[in-house]
Amino acid sequence: MTDQNSLVEYGARRVIITITAIFCALLEIVDTTIVNVALNDMRGNLGATLNEVGWVITAYAIANVIVVPMTSWLSQQFGRRNYFAASIIIFTVSSFLCGNATNIWELVLFRFIQGLGGGALLVTSQTIITESYPPEKRGMAQAIYGLGVIIGPTLGPPLGGYIVDHFSWPYIFYINIPIGVIATLLTLQFVRSPKYAEKKAANEIDWWGIAFLAAAVGSLQYVLERGQEDDWFNATSIVILTIVAGLGFYFFIWRELVYKNPIVELRVLKNGNLRIGTILSFILGFGLYGSTFVIPLYTQATLGWTAQQSGMLMIPAALTTAFMMPIIGNLLQKGVPQQYLVAGGMFLFAVFSIWGYKILTPDTGSDAFFWMLIVRGVGMGMLFIPITTLSLSTLKGQQIGQGAAFTGMMRQLGGSFGVALITTMISRRNMAHRSDLVVNMTANNPMMQQKLHGMEGNFIAHGMTPENATRSAYQMIDFSVNKQATVLSYMDIFLYLGILFLICIPFILMVKGNKKQGKIDMSEAMH
């Protein structure tokens, strides 16, 4: 076990390490969302179906979630600096290969490899930053790291939109290459590895643990990502993989608790703060990725904005979060209890969601979103750092890396659950709203007839034949019904998100905070 303080850095060295770690976290996160904007171009370019191109996102997410819980163990196996540098290299090389893919399945394979490299970047960079700062400055360290994590998902779409509009889709991967090269050199030069226990021999490695974990998490991620498209449990593949995920988790937990060198140290979850932190990270991921998913979808599909316009909409909120981060870091250092900040953040997030529910219409103007998204930005700032410091505040040494891996994995899974649940709800609610709206559209409804004749007259006046005019009028009415139903479904999503966050607040206020916030309370860590 290392002496905790031997890794604390000072001066320029700490600045360089912090910047390197943030760049790596940003690389990983921007790449999760930058692709969303380019899917259409990839589809056309590689001759893929909509279903196939979805795999570009799914493959990356599956690889990510498999590797995140194993990062702490892999860091010990190969030394943290080597493992971190190797991950950056894998990520950078596979970015180059993604850009050069000639068909959709090549791209999916390289995205999977990229995800294996990327998963490590997020968690390891968090551990490196946490350990480079003395305990009393941990809140500030998390604030700096949090900047990258919160701004990343927001940066992805506008950056992707700009690149796709002005260059071509492979460049969304190529921009990783120069950053990757610089980050690798800085890592090898400045990052230090803690001296952990000896490496395990090949026959001591928990191969079964790795297999169970990969099967469980990989299957779960597949079910979440593809469930809605494959009609959930009506599809054999979804049923089988749900069973695989359930059994995988069961055997994985059993294996990790009985094996002497487990790949994921589940015992670290005996720490009460970390347990609460992992649950809160899940909810944070749910809200963060869920809302980042809904807003561009609504602005592009319903309001007809370009990718770049809908990306730009999110920037003021991201800047607000960036502005809040150091303030929150300071409040934590002054001893404001983490749970009050988290409760405040949840409340603001609920306000943002209910505000969204109020303003959505089939033609909402861009000004209407501004203050609502600023509220989201402030809420995000109040959630991220307090949750992370609460989770890691009473851990030390090796446990910090293991704790960071748990919160990282739960944030990713929360995001996947959020997006899966939201896509399912949108299509289910859409059908329900549509059938409610269509009820009134009958031949003997005078208002309906009036509207139809008005449209027909308009089309005939523009030179259409009567039967074409009738067909076009029906199509127009159908289109507006669909649009209305979609907007109502988005409104439902915002309302339910708001209620979910409000329900969480009383539970958070019941959490006992760690009195000596930034400082590590040894008696508590010893339990």
Long-range contacts (C-beta under 8 A, 24 or more apart in sequence): 1-196, 1-197, 1-397, 1-398, 2-194, 2-195, 2-196, 2-397, 2-398, 4-131, 4-135, 4-396, 4-397, 4-520, 5-134, 6-194, 7-131, 7-132, 7-192, 7-194, 8-131, 8-132, 8-133, 8-134, 9-132, 13-190, 14-132, 14-133, 16-186, 16-190, 17-128, 17-129, 17-132, 17-190, 17-191, 18-129, 18-132, 18-141, 18-144, 19-186, 20-125, 20-183, 20-186, 20-187, 20-190, 20-191, 21-125, 21-126, 21-128, 21-129, 21-145, 22-125, 22-129, 22-144, 22-145, 22-147, 22-148, 23-148, 23-179, 23-182, 23-183, 24-84, 24-88, 24-121, 24-122, 24-124, 24-125, 24-183, 24-187, 25-121, 25-122, 25-125, 25-126, 25-145, 25-148, 25-149, 25-152, 26-148, 26-151, 26-152, 26-155, 27-88, 27-91, 27-118, 27-121, 27-176, 27-179, 27-180, 27-183, 28-91, 28-118, 28-119, 28-121, 28-122, 28-152, 29-122, 29-148, 29-149, 29-152, 29-153, 29-156, 30-152, 30-153, 30-155, 30-156, 30-159, 31-60, 31-95, 31-114, 31-118, 31-156, 31-176, 32-60, 32-61, 32-64, 32-152, 32-153, 32-156, 33-152, 33-153, 33-155, 33-156, 33-157, 33-160, 33-292, 34-155, 34-156, 34-157, 34-159, 34-160, 34-163, 34-172, 35-60, 35-156, 35-160, 35-172, 36-156, 36-157, 36-160, 36-296, 37-156, 37-157, 37-160, 37-161, 37-164, 37-307, 37-311, 38-160, 38-163, 38-164, 38-169, 38-172, 41-164, 41-168, 41-169, 42-104, 42-107, 42-169, 45-168, 45-169, 46-101, 46-102, 46-103, 46-104, 46-107, 47-103, 47-104, 48-103, 48-104, 51-229, 52-104, 52-105, 52-108, 53-104, 54-225, 54-226, 54-229, 55-104, 55-108, 55-111, 56-104, 56-107, 56-108, 56-111, 57-225, 58-221, 58-222, 58-225, 58-226, 59-108, 59-109, 59-111, 59-112, 59-115, 60-111, 60-112, 60-114, 60-115, 60-118, 61-115, 61-221, 61-225, 61-412, 61-416, 62-112, 62-115, 62-217, 62-218, 62-221, 62-222, 62-225, 63-111, 63-112, 63-113, 63-114, 63-115, 63-116, 63-118, 63-119, 64-115, 64-116, 64-118, 64-119, 64-412, 65-119, 65-217, 65-218, 65-220, 65-221, 65-409, 65-412, 65-413, 65-416, 66-116, 66-119, 66-213, 66-214, 66-217, 66-218, 67-115, 67-116, 67-119, 67-120, 68-119, 68-120, 68-122, 68-123, 68-405, 68-408, 68-409, 68-412, 69-213, 69-217, 69-263, 69-264, 69-405, 69-406, 69-409, 70-210, 70-213, 70-263, 70-264, 70-405, 71-119, 71-120, 71-123, 71-124, 71-401, 71-405, 72-123, 72-127, 72-264, 72-265, 72-398, 72-401, 72-402, 72-404, 72-405, 73-263, 73-264, 73-265, 74-120, 75-124, 75-127, 75-193, 75-196, 75-401, 76-196, 76-197, 76-199, 76-398, 77-199, 77-200, 78-199, 79-193, 80-124, 80-127, 80-128, 80-191, 80-193, 80-194, 81-187, 81-188, 81-191, 81-192, 81-193, 82-193, 83-120, 83-124, 84-120, 84-121, 84-124, 84-125, 84-128, 84-187, 84-191, 85-184, 85-187, 85-188, 85-191, 87-117, 87-118, 87-119, 87-120, 87-121, 87-124, 88-117, 88-121, 88-180, 88-183, 88-184, 88-187, 89-117, 89-180, 89-184, 90-114, 90-116, 90-117, 91-117, 91-118, 91-121, 91-176, 91-180, 92-117, 92-176, 92-177, 92-180, 92-181, 92-184, 95-173, 95-174, 95-176, 95-177, 95-180, 96-173, 96-174, 96-177, 98-170, 98-173, 99-170, 99-171, 99-173, 99-174, 100-170, 122-149, 122-408, 123-401, 123-404, 123-405, 123-408, 124-401, 126-388, 126-404, 126-408, 127-400, 127-401, 127-404, 128-191, 130-392, 130-400, 130-404, 131-194, 131-400, 135-518, 135-519, 135-520, 136-333, 136-518, 136-519, 137-333, 137-518, 138-389, 138-392, 138-393, 138-518, 139-328, 139-329, 139-330, 139-332, 139-333, 139-385, 139-389, 139-517, 139-518, 140-326, 140-329, 140-330, 140-333, 142-329, 142-384, 142-385, 142-388, 142-389, 142-392, 143-325, 143-326, 143-328, 143-329, 143-385, 144-325, 144-329, 145-388, 146-325, 146-381, 146-384, 146-385, 146-388, 147-321, 147-322, 147-325, 149-384, 150-288, 150-318, 150-321, 150-322, 150-325, 150-380, 150-381, 150-384, 151-318, 151-321, 151-322, 153-288, 153-289, 153-292, 154-292, 154-314, 154-315, 154-317, 154-318, 155-318, 156-311, 157-296, 157-307, 157-310, 157-311, 157-314, 158-307, 158-308, 158-311, 158-312, 158-314, 158-315, 159-311, 160-307, 160-311, 161-306, 161-307, 161-308, 161-309, 161-310, 161-311, 162-308, 162-311, 164-307, 165-306, 165-307, 165-308, 194-397, 194-398, 196-398, 200-261, 204-261, 205-261, 205-263, 206-255, 206-256, 206-259, 206-261, 206-262, 206-263, 208-251, 208-255, 208-259, 209-252, 209-255, 209-256, 209-259, 209-262, 209-263, 209-264, 210-263, 212-248, 212-249, 212-251, 212-252, 212-255, 213-248, 213-252, 213-263, 213-264, 215-244, 215-245, 215-248, 216-244, 216-245, 216-247, 216-248, 216-249, 216-252, 217-245, 217-248, 217-409, 219-244, 219-245, 219-248, 220-245, 220-249, 220-413, 221-413, 221-416, 223-420, 224-416, 224-417, 224-419, 224-420, 225-416, 225-419, 225-420, 227-420, 227-424, 228-420, 228-423, 228-424, 228-427, 232-424, 264-402, 264-405, 265-398, 265-399, 265-402, 268-395, 268-399, 268-402, 268-403, 268-406, 269-406, 270-527, 271-394, 271-395, 271-399, 271-403, 271-525, 271-527, 272-512, 273-390, 273-391, 273-393, 273-394, 273-514, 274-391, 274-392, 274-394, 274-395, 274-403, 274-406, 274-407, 276-390, 276-391, 276-511, 277-387, 277-388, 277-390, 277-391, 277-392, 277-403, 277-406, 277-407, 278-391, 278-406, 278-407, 278-410, 279-410, 280-342, 280-383, 280-387, 280-390, 280-391, 280-508, 281-387, 281-388, 281-391, 281-406, 281-407, 281-408, 281-410, 281-411, 281-414, 282-410, 282-411, 282-413, 282-414, 282-417, 283-346, 283-414, 283-500, 283-501, 283-504, 284-383, 284-384, 284-387, 284-411, 284-414, 285-410, 285-411, 285-412, 285-413, 285-414, 285-415, 285-416, 285-417, 285-418, 286-414, 286-415, 286-417, 286-418, 286-500, 287-349, 287-383, 287-418, 287-497, 287-500, 287-501, 288-380, 288-411, 288-415, 289-414, 289-415, 289-416, 289-418, 289-419, 290-415, 290-418, 290-419, 290-421, 290-422, 290-493, 290-497, 291-352, 291-353, 291-356, 291-376, 291-497, 293-418, 293-419, 293-422, 294-422, 294-490, 294-493, 294-494, 295-369, 295-373, 297-490, 298-360, 298-487, 298-490, 301-486, 302-362, 302-483, 302-486, 302-487, 302-490, 303-363, 303-364, 305-366, 309-366, 313-366, 313-369, 313-373, 314-373, 316-370, 316-373, 316-374, 316-377, 317-373, 317-374, 317-376, 317-377, 317-380, 318-377, 319-377, 320-374, 320-377, 320-378, 320-381, 321-377, 321-378, 321-380, 321-381, 321-384, 322-381, 323-381, 324-377, 324-378, 324-380, 324-381, 324-382, 325-381, 325-384, 325-385, 327-381, 328-381, 328-382, 328-385, 328-386, 329-385, 332-385, 332-386, 332-389, 332-517, 332-518, 333-517, 333-518, 335-517, 337-513, 337-517, 338-386, 338-387, 338-389, 338-390, 338-393, 338-513, 338-514, 338-517, 339-386, 339-390, 339-508, 339-509, 339-511, 339-513, 340-509, 341-382, 341-383, 341-385, 341-386, 342-382, 342-383, 342-386, 342-387, 342-390, 342-508, 343-505, 343-508, 343-509, 344-379, 344-382, 345-379, 345-380, 345-381, 345-382, 345-383, 345-386, 346-379, 346-383, 346-501, 346-502, 346-504, 346-505, 346-508, 347-379, 347-501, 347-502, 347-505, 348-375, 348-376, 348-378, 348-379, 348-382, 349-376, 349-379, 349-380, 349-383, 349-497, 349-498, 349-501, 350-497, 350-498, 350-499, 350-501, 350-502, 350-505, 351-375, 351-379, 351-498, 352-376, 352-379, 352-498, 353-494, 353-495, 353-497, 353-498, 353-501, 354-494, 354-495, 354-498, 356-491, 356-494, 356-498, 357-491, 357-494, 357-495, 357-498, 360-487, 360-490, 360-491, 360-494, 361-487, 362-480, 362-483, 362-484, 362-487, 389-517, 389-518, 390-511, 390-513, 390-514, 393-514, 393-517, 393-518, 393-520, 394-514, 394-520, 394-521, 394-524, 394-525, 395-520, 395-525, 396-520, 396-522, 396-525, 399-525, 422-493, 425-489, 425-492, 425-493, 425-496, 426-486, 426-489, 426-490, 426-493, 427-489, 429-488, 429-489, 429-492, 429-493, 430-485, 430-486, 430-489, 433-484, 433-485, 433-488, 433-489, 434-481, 434-482, 434-485, 437-481, 437-484, 437-485, 438-481, 441-477, 441-481, 451-477, 452-477
